[in-house]
Amino acid sequence: MKTFVTLSVLFLLTLPTHAADRMTPLDKDIPLSEGIQLANKEFPDRQPLTEDEVIAAVRAIKLTHPDMKQDVYDTYMRVVKERVLPKGMYFSRITSWNTQYGRFQVDWKDLCLEGRVATEQERKESLSKMPSGMKAEGDVRVGGFGYRIRARFVSVDDTSNAK
């Protein structure tokens, strides 16, 4: 799991080729319906997120992440069992993804759990695993988790050089 978190940090630090927006992590628990309303207001969509969609996706989290840490799993299960968005959670959205196969318009919505700020030792360890020439600014966080609630491909730029 430590490797997963490190790789997640490195992945996020090395992907300047996607357009992402995120809500501010919650400073207290709020009802799930309220959190979804905030996400739909922040990220308007012809097909807004629904409570059923979020609950179904979160209920299936172990299918894609069977080895996730128990405390992280328990926090996500509060969404299902208690119908709340726990403190430290937030929704994020990715709308564009650039790859060697083209620029894709996507509709990806993630339910994320903010990690804590890394200790100096954890920061050094994470940054030492980055490719040379890469720079990181700001805090490095550990223990967070991002889970894709919705993953839709909308279109691709036809002028790209697909391989």
Sequence and secondary structure as in RCSB ss.txt:
>XXXX:A:sequence
MKTFVTLSVLFLLTLPTHAADRMTPLDKDIPLSEGIQLANKEFPDRQPLTEDEVIAAVRAIKLTHPDMKQDVYDT
YMRVVKERVLPKGMYFSRITSWNTQYGRFQVDWKDLCLEGRVATEQERKESLSKMPSGMKAEGDVRVGGFGYRIR
ARFVSVDDTSNAK
>XXXX:A:secstr
 HHHHHHHHHHHHT TTEEEEE    SS EEHHHHHHHHHHHS  SS   HHHHHHHHHTHHHH TT  HHHHHH
HHHHHHH EE TTEEEEEEEEEEETTEEEEEEEEEEEE  EE  HHHHHHHHHTS TT    S  EES EEEEEE
EEEEEE TTS   
